[in-house]
Amino acid sequence: MKPVNKVLIVGGGIGGLCAAISLRRQGLDVDLIELKPQWTVYGVGIIQQSNVVREMARLGVLDAYLGAAYAFEDVAIYGPQGQTLARIPGQRLAGPEYPANVGISRLALHHVLSDTAAALGARIRLGLAVQSLEQDGEGVDVGFTDGSQGRYDLVVGADGLYSQIRGLLFGDRYQPRFTGQAVWRHNFPRAPHIDHLANFQSAAGNAGLVPLAGDLMYLFLTSHEPDNPWMEPGTLAEQMRARLAGFGGLIGELREQIQDSAQVVYKPMEVVFVDEPWYQGRVLLIGDAAHATTPHLGQGAGMAIEDAVVLGEELSRGGSLADQLQRFMARRFERCKFISEQSILAGDKEIARDHGFDRIGLVKGMLARTAEPI
Ligand SMILES: Cc1cc2nc3c(=O)[nH]c(=O)nc-3n(C[C@H](O)[C@H](O)[C@H](O)COP(=O)(O)OP(=O)(O)OC[C@H]3O[C@@H](n4cnc5c(N)ncnc54)[C@H](O)[C@@H]3O)c2cc1C
């Protein structure tokens, strides 16, 4: 008999939903709980690079995913006035017939993943959290906040940066840390020539344009916010414009169109890395719960998705649960640590205004590493 048949996934974000798909494809019985009673996803987009496209194929969702996304090939890096500094060709890791990279709205991605997980038979319950969790050698007894209970062979904490499950395993040993920067985002109609990921570097921060659909793209900007200030919601448009002051070209034109603060998504950058095995007994962390990093390399969700695929593979191979989780860690730990550290390094160099820093080399190093098989 397999050591794991019944799994509880805590958290219905990108990592939890991909884990539900991956585990259901291996024939495991999956319950997924999500804290939010209404499963809302905020309205900007996400960059998914070639390793993610490859994993979407392995999850068996590639066609639906590509149908909801904007496929593109290259990543370009420009100076603040729009001059080209580098053009990095995409890598078609999912196969020659599939695109290298994808931009997708978070909402569209959520629909693809949640519809697939539900269609595959994952039992999804919303507005629910773990009340109590007690494990013995044979299983984990879980009490839920609605008074119901369940017993599982494995509990997967995919509950994000402020993970409750991480707290249950490690107490307050791992706390999110503010890095000193924040990200500003705003959607726009796609400009016809934004058919690739366009990064713009300036002394004030880095901006970028990401195509999300035929008619949609989003603008992102990183900024230094040393004291993690409270941003009055009604001032976000004005504050985003002010931080884009050093940019000309298309970014400068778009800056003037940022007028409605309700359309600006502001997020301070916070990171955490569990620097030891991400499990104890029958409880495992994946995704941001274990390794939330900054968005500089656009790989946070990518690492959560890879975690989900590898977990499904290892749970379907032989050995005890301890063997399976050790093998999972062997395939995930150093790779996620690399992405985590390199992303944070890029931000630290921006904060230090280190203009000699080889950012293009850093991006190429990330692409080479993530192209490797997991
Ligand atoms: C500004 C910004 C831009 C980014 N851009 C990119 C990008 O371009 N590409 C990329 O790959 N990554 C990007 N990322 C990173 C990416 O968003 C995260 O790495 C990814 O969302 C992690 O997924 P997750 O499922 O682990 O966690 P989350 O997305 O945080 O999902 C956790 C889920 O668990 C639920 N939850 C929380 N607590 C509980 C609880 N106690 N019980 C039950 N449910 C709970 C939450 O409601 C949520 O639905 C970006 C991050 C930021 C901040």
The ligand as an ORCA input file, in Angstrom:
! r2SCAN-3c Opt
* xyz 0 1
  C       4.604     42.288     -6.544
  C       4.792     40.831     -6.854
  C       4.960     40.422     -8.170
  C       5.188     39.080     -8.457
  N       5.374     38.705     -9.757
  C       5.645     37.411    -10.034
  C       5.882     37.009    -11.370
  O       5.831     37.813    -12.301
  N       6.168     35.691    -11.605
  C       6.226     34.767    -10.590
  O       6.492     33.587    -10.857
  N       5.986     35.135     -9.316
  C       5.700     36.420     -9.016
  N       5.450     36.786     -7.722
  C       5.457     35.771     -6.664
  C       4.155     34.999     -6.610
  O       3.043     35.869     -6.554
  C       4.162     34.087     -5.391
  O       5.385     33.415     -5.281
  C       3.031     33.058     -5.510
  O       1.780     33.699     -5.544
  C       3.103     32.070     -4.355
  O       2.014     31.195     -4.422
  P       1.541     30.408     -3.126
  O       0.369     29.597     -3.576
  O       2.693     29.747     -2.485
  O       1.069     31.538     -2.101
  P      -0.132     32.563     -2.237
  O      -0.313     33.016     -3.614
  O       0.099     33.601     -1.192
  O      -1.416     31.725     -1.849
  C      -1.698     31.344     -0.528
  C      -3.178     31.061     -0.401
  O      -3.424     30.552      0.903
  C      -4.535     31.225      1.465
  N      -4.337     31.188      2.926
  C      -3.552     31.987      3.673
  N      -3.614     31.626      4.960
  C      -4.443     30.564      5.021
  C      -4.896     29.737      6.080
  N      -4.491     29.935      7.349
  N      -5.760     28.738      5.794
  C      -6.176     28.522      4.513
  N      -5.791     29.275      3.474
  C      -4.915     30.270      3.717
  C      -4.490     32.611      0.859
  O      -5.756     33.244      0.941
  C      -4.041     32.314     -0.548
  O      -5.129     32.026     -1.393
  C       5.224     38.130     -7.409
  C       5.034     38.532     -6.096
  C       4.818     39.879     -5.810
  C       4.636     40.281     -4.365
*
